[in-house]
């Protein structure tokens, strides 16, 4: 069925999907290739699809295809391709004609330099953006018969960007699209079989094996999986019941090719096996090496340092310094929040400095904030892991005799392996971490495995050092870690619980219909949200003073709302929009892209690991050309400049000391507002004040590790707002998810 009309208003948009209203009132919904969906307002379109019913927006036309009526070239050059204004496009079309202009764009774009108003930079913007759109259009036409949504087409294009003959590659192996976020094996399989792939093809089975192993690693964090259970899952996924021998044959061939490995009945992909085998062998080699004592009289050294810092070490902390002094090449110092890891680390590095010198020592951590914090607390040089790797990518090894890894619980096996692969053979490696926090994002659980299997010497700090009776964050966090209910209702200087429970909630709920229960839940969550906004207001003036005084780092870490999930009233997406109205209302300049409006002086988080055009702060001030730098998921920054003419915005990341340039067309692909963040996104971070909503709407996410991690992000004040029963449940619900790792299996096999 076809429908034509002019788009009057965009009602909703996210990641290529839109709901809009046509002139006359008809609503439409679907996905399109245009990154700037707002550009569709006022355009005549022709749609192909069917009428349907949306629970919120009512009757609407659900389209599979959206075509622009009129001059499509004019629309795309003015609305989609960046760098060309309407007047210039009209002159170009008038001068060359549409057909000739298309040919020039495709075959000899340099010819456009002859045209007044087009210089090298603008031509580069035009040709890159046009090529991107043209390739996506060709891909969309090829995939149209297979009912692949246009938002997925964009993801496919971006995943394989730069790949020659992408369409031919998909024809040859349709299963490569399982590498794309949002494309499951079943969707790729449907497409492959419609292309004539044999259901019993080894090619199909191999694709399913790779996909399922990746799913297990990403969703469960396991780097290995039980072979027998895996084959059963595979049979079910492929619809090949009773074909165990066929599947085992493919698995055996992959083992022969060293794509898969078997350890004690468990399967592991080479990607994870080689990393964790490398970590295992690294620890074994380090344990064989031991130097003599660094100090003959270590007690005297400790006493002198204690006098310098005005603090007496506890017995466990002294034990850590003494173990290091014995000449070990690798050790772990593990402790919960408030147990003095930083104080111990500082003294340990001081001990090593007297043997190797200050410049021979480097500290590192996964996040920029964690890296900065270890520098601030110890006084030694520090870099993020990725910055350290990039800085020495041309060298075989780091030029350091001592490397300290902080916040090790965050580091998955791939990143851990990259780090240790660059250490000198005789370097001393110190691992600092808190195993009460969430495990890393990605496969592996290195810190936990170190402790569980005693892979290296470990000192565990258990005594909590409390500054005063009125300060309780560390004690409350420790109770949560131990799955005990803390004394959360007392008056503290640094902790507050604001109860938004409804009396007799269960009795009231039991007598309600489903719709009434939903309304009650929404009502409770709305009260929690209003309380969060009310508490946040008191921090706005101080935050703005930090911004005025150009204390960007202080502004970004002054207040942070942390929540378990993305969706719903109390999810990241809605709370960011609500908090933006408080902290940055009526921004001088703003760009609406996707879910968010991005304004001048908005707090943002980068959400993908990507090479981006960037500058040093000094280089940006001097007008230097951009260089490419790796910008990492989770970096928190401030939008400090918006150039509407060039359609670019600039974000300053104070912890990394870098300025990054973002084109308007891709801003929503790489940035999100950061007034509210998920708990996982804040691992390794620290904020002056943290506000945490707690609601039964998030109950599936509630457990001791998650709540402990959230509470320990607070430096000066932690405020929990929500339902008391939900909080009590979270404090007692232990996360029982175990990760099966190659490292653990190798340790067990000794």
C-alpha positions in Angstrom: 0.0 0.0 0.0 1.2 3.5 -0.8 0.7 6.8 0.9 1.8 10.3 -0.1 1.8 13.6 1.8 3.9 16.4 3.3 5.5 15.8 6.7 4.2 18.4 9.1 5.9 17.4 12.4 8.4 14.8 13.7 6.8 13.5 16.9 9.6 11.0 17.9 12.9 9.9 16.6 15.7 7.5 17.8 18.5 5.8 15.9 17.0 6.2 12.5 13.4 5.4 13.6 10.8 8.1 13.5 7.1 8.8 14.2 5.7 11.8 12.3 2.5 13.6 11.4 1.5 14.4 7.9 -0.5 17.5 6.9 -4.1 16.4 7.4 -3.2 14.6 10.7 -2.2 11.0 9.5 0.6 9.6 11.6 3.5 7.5 10.0 6.3 5.5 11.5 9.4 3.6 10.2 13.1 3.8 9.8 15.0 5.8 7.2 18.6 6.3 6.1 18.7 10.1 6.8 20.8 10.9 9.9 19.2 14.3 10.2 15.6 13.2 10.5 14.5 16.8 11.4 15.3 17.7 7.7 12.2 15.7 6.6 9.8 18.3 8.1 8.1 20.2 5.3 9.1 17.6 2.7 6.7 15.8 0.3 7.2 12.0 0.7 5.9 8.8 -0.8 5.6 5.9 1.5 5.1 2.1 1.0 3.8 0.0 3.9 0.7 -0.9 5.9 -1.7 0.7 8.4 -1.3 -0.4 12.0 -2.1 0.6 15.6 0.4 2.0 18.1 -0.4 1.7 21.8 0.6 5.3 22.5 0.3 7.2 19.2 -2.8 5.3 17.9 -3.5 4.5 14.2 -0.5 5.1 11.9 1.0 4.1 8.6 4.0 1.8 9.2 6.3 2.3 6.2 9.0 0.0 4.8 10.2 2.6 2.2 10.3 6.4 2.2 11.0 8.3 -1.0 11.4 12.1 -1.4 9.0 13.6 -4.0 10.3 16.3 -6.3 14.0 16.9 -6.8 15.6 14.2 -4.7 19.1 15.5 -5.5 18.2 19.0 -4.3 16.8 17.5 -1.0 19.8 15.4 -0.3 22.4 18.1 -1.2 20.6 20.6 1.1 19.4 18.4 3.9 21.6 15.3 4.0 24.9 16.1 2.5 26.7 18.5 4.9 28.5 21.6 3.8 26.2 23.0 1.0 23.6 25.7 1.5 20.3 26.0 -0.5 21.5 29.0 -2.6 24.7 27.2 -3.6 22.7 24.0 -4.5 20.3 26.0 -6.7 23.2 27.6 -8.5 24.9 24.2 -9.0 21.8 22.6 -10.4 21.0 25.6 -12.6 24.6 25.6 -13.9 25.1 21.9 -14.5 21.6 20.3 -14.5 20.7 17.4 -12.2 22.1 14.6 -14.4 25.5 16.3 -15.0 25.8 17.3 -11.4 25.2 13.7 -10.3 27.9 12.5 -12.8 30.4 15.1 -11.5 29.8 14.1 -7.8 30.4 10.5 -8.7 33.2 10.8 -11.3 35.1 14.1 -11.1 34.2 16.0 -7.9 37.4 18.1 -8.2 35.6 19.9 -11.1 33.4 21.6 -8.5 36.4 23.6 -7.2 36.0 25.7 -10.4 32.6 26.8 -9.0 32.5 30.0 -6.9 31.8 29.3 -3.2 33.4 25.8 -3.1 36.9 25.4 -1.6 38.9 22.3 -0.7 37.4 21.9 2.8 33.8 22.3 1.6 34.4 20.0 -1.3 35.8 17.3 1.1 32.6 17.6 3.2 30.4 17.4 0.2 32.1 14.4 -1.5 32.5 12.4 1.8 28.9 12.9 2.8 27.6 12.2 -0.7 29.7 9.0 -1.0 28.4 7.8 2.3 24.8 8.4 1.3 25.2 6.9 -2.2 26.8 3.7 -0.8 24.1 3.3 1.8 21.4 3.8 -0.9 23.0 1.1 -3.0 23.2 -1.2 0.1 19.5 -0.4 0.9 18.4 -1.3 -2.6 20.3 -4.6 -2.5 18.8 -5.6 1.0 15.3 -4.3 0.3 13.9 -7.8 -0.7 15.1 -9.3 2.6 13.2 -6.9 4.8 16.2 -5.5 6.6 15.2 -2.2 8.3 16.8 1.0 7.2 18.2 1.7 10.7 20.0 -1.7 10.5 21.3 -0.8 7.0 23.0 2.2 8.6 24.5 -0.1 11.2 25.7 -2.5 8.5 27.3 0.3 6.5 29.0 1.8 9.6 30.3 -1.6 10.7 31.9 -2.4 7.3 32.8 1.2 6.3 35.7 1.2 4.0 35.3 -2.4 3.0 35.6 -2.9 -0.8 32.6 -4.5 -2.6 30.5 -4.8 0.5 27.5 -6.0 -1.4 29.5 -8.8 -3.1 30.9 -9.8 0.3 27.4 -10.1 1.7 26.3 -12.2 -1.3 29.2 -14.5 -0.8 28.7 -14.8 3.0 25.4 -13.3 4.2 26.4 -14.3 7.8 29.0 -11.5 8.0 26.1 -9.2 9.0 25.9 -11.0 12.4 28.9 -8.8 13.3 26.5 -5.8 13.2 25.0 -4.6 16.4 21.2 -5.3 16.3 21.5 -8.2 13.8 20.9 -11.6 15.4 21.8 -14.9 13.8 18.2 -15.6 13.0 17.8 -12.4 10.9 21.0 -13.1 9.0 20.0 -16.7 8.6 16.6 -15.8 7.1 18.3 -13.6 4.6 20.9 -16.3 3.8 18.3 -19.0 3.3 16.3 -16.8 1.0 19.5 -16.5 -1.0 19.6 -20.3 -1.2 22.0 -21.3 1.5 21.7 -25.0 2.5 20.4 -25.4 6.1 23.1 -28.0 6.7 25.9 -26.0 5.1 29.1 -26.1 7.2 29.3 -22.4 6.3 26.0 -21.8 8.1 27.1 -23.8 11.2 30.4 -22.0 11.5 28.6 -18.6 11.4 26.3 -19.8 14.1 29.2 -21.0 16.3 31.0 -17.7 16.0 27.9 -15.7 16.7 26.8 -17.8 19.8 30.3 -17.7 21.3 30.3 -13.9 20.9 26.9 -13.6 22.5 28.0 -15.7 25.5 31.0 -13.6 26.0 29.2 -10.2 25.6 26.1 -11.1 27.6 27.5 -13.4 30.3 31.2 -12.3 30.4 32.3 -15.9 30.0 35.3 -16.5 27.8 34.6 -20.3 27.7 31.5 -22.4 27.6 30.6 -26.0 28.3 31.0 -27.9 24.9 28.0 -30.3 25.4 25.6 -27.5 26.4 26.9 -25.3 23.6 26.2 -28.0 21.0 22.6 -28.4 22.3 22.1 -24.6 22.1 23.5 -24.7 18.6 21.2 -27.5 17.4 18.3 -25.5 18.8 19.4 -22.2 17.1 20.0 -23.9 13.8 16.9 -26.2 13.9 19.1 -29.2 13.3 17.9 -31.6 16.0 19.8 -34.9 15.8 22.6 -33.4 13.7 25.2 -33.5 16.6 27.8 -35.4 14.4 27.5 -32.8 11.7 28.0 -29.9 14.2 30.8 -31.7 16.0 32.6 -32.2 12.6 32.5 -28.4 12.0 33.7 -27.7 15.5 36.6 -30.2 15.1 37.6 -28.5 11.9 37.6 -25.1 13.6 39.7 -26.7 16.4 42.2 -27.9 13.8 42.3 -24.4 12.3 42.9 -23.1 15.8 39.8 -20.9 15.6 38.4 -22.8 18.6 40.2 -24.5 21.6 39.0 -27.1 24.0 39.9 -27.1 27.7 38.5 -29.7 30.0 35.3 -30.1 28.0 34.9 -26.3 27.5 35.1 -24.4 24.2 36.8 -21.1 23.8 37.2 -18.8 20.8 40.8 -18.1 19.8 40.2 -14.4 20.4 39.7 -15.0 24.1 41.8 -18.1 24.5 45.0 -16.5 23.3 44.5 -13.5 25.6 43.8 -15.5 28.8 46.5 -18.1 28.0 48.9 -15.2 27.6 47.9 -13.8 31.0 48.3 -17.2 32.6 51.8 -17.7 31.2 52.7 -14.1 32.1 51.8 -14.8 35.8 53.8 -18.1 35.7 56.9 -16.4 34.4 56.7 -13.5 36.8 56.4 -15.9 39.8 59.7 -17.5 38.7 61.5 -14.2 39.0 62.3 -12.5 42.3 64.9 -9.9 43.1 66.6 -9.4 46.5 65.2 -7.2 49.2 64.7 -3.6 48.1 65.4 -2.3 51.7 67.3 -4.3 54.3 65.4 -2.5 57.1 61.9 -2.2 55.8 60.5 -1.3 59.2 62.7 1.8 59.4 61.5 2.8 55.9 57.8 2.4 56.8 58.3 4.4 60.0 60.0 7.3 58.1 57.2 7.3 55.5 54.5 7.3 58.2 56.1 10.3 59.8 56.1 12.1 56.4 52.4 11.4 55.6 51.2 11.7 59.2 49.4 8.3 59.1 50.2 5.0 60.7 49.7 1.9 58.4 47.5 -0.9 59.5 48.9 -4.4 59.8 47.5 -5.5 56.4 48.9 -2.4 54.7 52.4 -3.0 56.3 52.1 -6.6 55.0 51.6 -5.3 51.5 54.7 -3.1 51.6 56.8 -5.9 53.1 55.7 -8.3 50.4 56.8 -5.9 47.7 60.1 -5.3 49.5 60.8 -9.1 49.4 61.5 -8.8 45.6 58.3 -10.0 44.0 57.7 -9.0 40.3 54.0 -9.2 40.4 51.4 -8.8 43.2 47.8 -7.7 43.8 46.5 -5.4 46.5 42.8 -5.9 46.9 40.5 -3.9 49.2 37.0 -2.5 49.5 36.1 1.2 49.6 37.7 3.0 52.5 40.4 0.3 53.3 43.3 2.5 52.4 44.4 1.1 49.0 45.6 4.5 47.8 47.7 5.1 50.9 49.3 1.7 50.6 49.9 2.2 46.9 51.6 5.5 47.5 54.0 4.0 50.0 54.7 1.0 47.8 55.5 3.3 44.9 57.7 5.4 47.2 59.6 2.2 48.0 60.1 1.5 44.4 61.1 5.0 43.5 64.1 4.8 45.8 65.4 1.8 43.7 64.3 2.8 40.2 63.7 6.6 40.2 60.5 8.6 39.8 60.5 8.6 36.0 60.6 4.8 35.8 57.2 4.5 37.4 53.8 4.8 35.6 50.3 4.3 37.0 47.4 3.4 34.7 43.6 2.7 34.8 40.9 2.1 32.3 39.0 5.4 32.7 40.3 8.9 32.6 38.9 9.8 36.0 40.4 6.7 37.6 43.7 7.5 36.0 43.6 11.1 37.3 42.6 10.0 40.8 45.6 7.6 41.2 47.9 10.4 40.1 46.2 12.8 42.6 46.5 10.3 45.5 50.0 9.0 44.8 51.7 11.9 43.1 53.1 9.6 40.3 52.6 9.9 36.5 49.4 8.3 35.3 47.7 7.6 31.9 44.7 5.6 30.8 45.5 2.2 29.5 44.6 3.1 25.9 46.6 6.4 26.1 49.6 4.4 27.4 49.2 1.9 24.5 48.9 4.6 21.9 51.8 6.6 23.3 54.1 3.6 22.9 52.5 1.8 19.9 55.8 2.2 17.8 57.8 0.5 20.6 58.0 -3.2 21.6 57.7 -2.4 25.3 56.9 0.4 27.7 60.0 2.3 28.9 59.0 1.8 32.6 60.4 -0.5 35.3 57.2 -0.3 37.4 53.6 -0.3 36.1 50.7 0.0 38.6 47.2 -0.9 37.3 44.4 0.7 39.3 40.7 -0.2 39.3 41.6 -3.7 38.0 38.1 -5.0 38.5 37.1 -3.0 35.4 39.6 -4.5 33.1 38.5 -7.4 30.8 41.0 -10.0 29.6 41.6 -8.5 26.2 42.6 -5.1 27.6 44.6 -6.7 30.4 46.5 -8.8 27.9 47.3 -5.8 25.7 48.7 -4.1 28.7 51.0 -6.9 30.0 52.2 -7.7 26.4 54.1 -4.3 26.5 55.8 -4.8 29.8 59.5 -5.2 30.1 60.6 -8.8 31.0 61.9 -7.6 34.4 59.3 -4.9 35.1 57.4 -4.9 38.4 53.6 -5.1 37.9 51.3 -4.0 40.7 47.6 -4.7 40.5 45.2 -2.7 42.6 41.4 -3.3 42.7 38.1 -3.8 44.5 36.5 -7.2 43.9 33.3 -6.0 45.5 32.6 -3.9 42.3 30.9 -5.0 39.1 32.9 -7.3 36.9 34.3 -5.8 33.7 32.3 -5.1 30.6 33.3 -7.8 28.1 34.7 -11.3 28.5 36.9 -12.4 31.4 37.2 -11.6 35.1 40.9 -11.3 35.7 41.0 -9.7 39.2 38.4 -12.2 40.5 40.4 -15.1 39.0 43.6 -13.9 40.5 42.0 -14.0 44.0 40.0 -17.2 43.5 42.8 -19.3 42.1 45.7 -17.6 43.9 47.5 -17.0 40.6 49.9 -14.4 42.2 50.6 -13.1 45.7 47.5 -11.2 47.0 47.2 -8.9 50.0 43.6 -8.2 51.0 42.8 -5.0 52.9 39.7 -5.5 55.1 39.9 -2.8 57.8 37.8 0.3 56.9 39.3 3.7 57.9 36.6 6.1 58.8 37.2 9.9 59.3 34.4 10.5 61.7 31.2 8.9 63.2 29.1 11.2 61.0 30.7 9.9 57.8 29.3 6.6 56.7 29.6 6.0 52.9 32.3 3.4 53.3 30.5 1.5 56.1 27.2 1.5 54.3 28.8 0.3 51.1 30.6 -2.4 53.0 27.3 -3.6 54.6 25.8 -3.8 51.1 28.8 -5.7 49.8 28.3 -8.3 52.5 24.6 -8.5 51.6 23.6 -7.0 55.0 21.2 -4.1 55.6 23.1 -1.0 56.6 22.1 1.6 59.2 20.8 3.8 56.4 18.2 5.9 58.4 20.6 7.6 60.8 21.8 11.2 60.3 25.1 11.4 58.5 27.1 14.1 56.9 27.7 12.1 53.7 24.7 9.8 53.3 21.0 10.3 53.0 18.1 8.0 52.2 14.9 9.7 51.1 11.9 7.4 51.4 9.3 7.6 48.7 7.4 4.4 49.6 3.6 4.1 49.5 2.1 2.8 52.8 0.5 -0.6 52.4 1.8 -0.9 48.9 1.4 -4.6 48.5 -2.2 -4.6 49.9 -3.2 -1.8 47.6 -1.5 -3.4 44.6 -3.1 -6.8 45.1 -6.6 -5.3 44.7 -5.8 -3.5 41.4 -6.2 -4.4 37.8 -3.1 -4.5 35.5 -3.8 -0.9 34.2 -4.2 0.4 37.7 -1.0 -1.3 38.9 0.8 0.3 35.9 -0.6 3.7 36.8 0.5 3.3 40.5 4.0 2.3 39.4 4.2 5.4 37.2 2.9 7.6 40.1 5.6 6.3 42.5 8.4 6.7 39.9 7.1 10.2 39.1 7.4 11.1 42.9 11.0 9.7 42.9 11.9 11.7 39.8 10.5 14.9 41.3 12.5 14.3 44.5 15.7 13.8 42.4 15.1 17.1 40.6 14.4 18.8 43.9 17.6 17.5 45.4 19.6 18.4 42.3 18.4 22.1 42.4 20.5 22.8 45.5 23.7 21.9 43.5 23.0 24.1 40.5 24.5 27.3 41.8 27.8 25.7 42.9 28.0 23.9 39.6 27.6 27.1 37.7 30.3 28.8 39.8 32.7 26.1 38.8 31.8 26.5 35.2 32.3 30.3 35.4 35.7 29.9 37.0 36.6 27.4 34.2 36.9 24.5 36.6 35.5 22.1 34.0 36.6 19.0 35.8 35.0 20.2 39.0 31.8 21.0 37.1 31.6 17.6 35.5 32.2 15.7 38.7 30.1 18.0 41.1 26.9 16.0 40.9 26.0 12.8 39.2 22.7 10.9 38.9 23.3 7.2 38.6 20.6 4.7 37.6 20.5 1.0 36.7 18.7 1.2 33.4 18.2 3.3 30.3 14.5 3.3 29.7 11.4 4.5 31.7 10.8 7.5 33.9 13.8 6.8 36.1 16.0 5.6 33.2 19.0 7.5 31.8 17.3 8.9 28.8 14.3 10.6 30.5 16.4 11.8 33.5 19.0 13.4 31.2 16.3 15.4 29.5 14.8 16.4 32.8 18.1 17.4 34.4 19.2 19.3 31.3 16.2 21.6 31.8 17.6 22.4 35.3 21.3 22.6 34.6 21.4 24.1 31.1 18.0 25.6 30.3 17.7 27.8 27.2 21.2 27.1 25.9 22.5 29.9 23.7 23.0 27.4 20.9 21.6 23.9 20.6 21.3 21.1 18.0 18.4 18.6 18.0 19.6 15.2 16.9 17.9 11.9 17.7 16.7 11.7 21.3 18.5 14.7 22.7 19.1 18.4 22.1 22.8 19.2 22.4 23.4 22.6 23.8 26.4 24.8 24.5 27.8 23.9 27.9 25.9 20.6 28.1 27.6 17.7 30.0 28.1 14.8 27.6 29.5 11.2 27.4 31.2 9.7 24.4 29.6 6.3 23.7 31.8 4.5 21.1 35.5 3.6 20.8 36.4 5.5 17.7 39.1 7.5 16.0 38.0 11.2 16.0 39.5 14.5 14.8 41.0 16.1 17.9 43.3 18.7 19.3 45.4 19.5 22.4 43.8 22.4 24.2 46.8 24.6 23.2 46.6 23.4 19.6 42.9 24.2 19.5 43.5 27.8 20.8 46.3 28.2 18.2 44.1 27.1 15.3 46.2 24.0 14.6 44.9 21.3 12.2 43.1 18.3 13.9 44.9 15.0 14.3 43.2 11.6 14.7 43.0 10.3 18.3 41.3 7.2 19.8 38.3 8.5 21.8 36.8 5.9 24.2 33.4 4.9 25.4 32.7 6.5 28.8 34.7 9.7 28.5 32.9 12.6 30.1 33.2 16.1 28.6 31.6 19.5 28.0 30.3 21.0 24.8 32.1 24.4 24.8 31.7 25.5 21.2 29.1 25.1 18.5 29.8 26.3 14.9 26.5 26.5 13.1 28.0 27.6 9.8 30.4 24.6 9.6 27.9 22.4 11.4 30.4 21.2 14.0 30.5 21.2 17.8 33.6 20.8 20.0 33.8 18.9 23.3 36.5 19.3 25.9 37.5 16.2 27.9 39.4 17.5 31.0 40.7 14.2 32.3 42.2 13.3 29.0 43.2 16.9 28.2 41.8 16.7 24.7 39.3 18.6 22.5 37.2 16.5 20.0 35.3 17.8 16.9 31.9 16.3 16.1 29.9 17.0 12.9 26.2 17.7 13.5 25.2 14.7 11.2 27.0 12.2 13.5 26.6 13.8 16.9 23.9 11.5 18.2 26.0 8.4 17.0 28.9 9.4 19.4 27.5 11.6 22.1 24.7 11.4 24.8 23.9 13.7 27.6 25.6 12.8 30.8 23.6 14.4 33.7 22.4 10.8 34.3 24.5 7.7 33.6 24.1 4.0 34.1 25.9 2.4 36.9 28.0 0.4 34.5 29.0 3.6 32.7 30.3 5.1 36.0 32.7 2.3 36.9 36.0 3.8 37.9 34.6 7.3 38.2 34.2 9.4 41.3 31.9 12.3 41.9 31.5 14.8 44.8 27.7 14.0 45.1 25.9 11.0 43.7 22.1 10.6 43.6 20.7 7.1 43.1 17.0 6.3 42.4 15.8 2.9 43.7 12.5 1.6 42.4 10.8 -1.8 41.9 10.7 -0.9 38.2 14.5 -1.6 38.2 14.2 -4.7 40.4 15.7 -7.1 37.8 18.9 -5.1 38.0 19.1 -4.9 41.8 21.9 -6.7 43.5 24.7 -6.1 46.0 27.5 -5.6 43.4 25.5 -3.1 41.4 24.4 -1.1 44.5 27.9 -1.2 46.1 29.4 0.1 42.8 26.9 2.9 42.7 27.3 4.0 46.3 31.1 3.9 46.1 31.1 6.4 43.3 30.3 9.1 45.9 33.2 11.1 47.3 31.4 13.6 49.7 27.7 12.8 49.6 25.5 9.8 48.5 21.7 10.3 48.3 19.4 7.3 47.6 15.9 8.2 46.7 13.1 5.7 46.4 11.2 2.7 47.7 12.5 1.3 51.0 11.5 -2.3 50.3 13.3 -2.1 46.9 16.4 -0.8 48.7 16.3 -3.6 51.3 15.9 -6.2 48.6 18.9 -4.8 46.6 21.1 -4.9 49.8 20.3 -8.6 50.3 20.3 -9.9 46.7 23.6 -11.4 45.9 24.6 -11.5 42.3 25.1 -15.3 41.6 26.2 -14.9 38.0 29.5 -16.8 37.7 31.8 -16.3 34.7 33.5 -19.3 33.1 36.9 -18.2 32.0 39.9 -19.7 30.2 42.1 -18.3 32.9 40.1 -20.2 35.6 40.1 -23.4 33.6 43.9 -23.2 33.0 44.4 -22.5 36.7 42.2 -25.5 37.6 44.1 -27.8 35.3 47.4 -27.4 37.1 
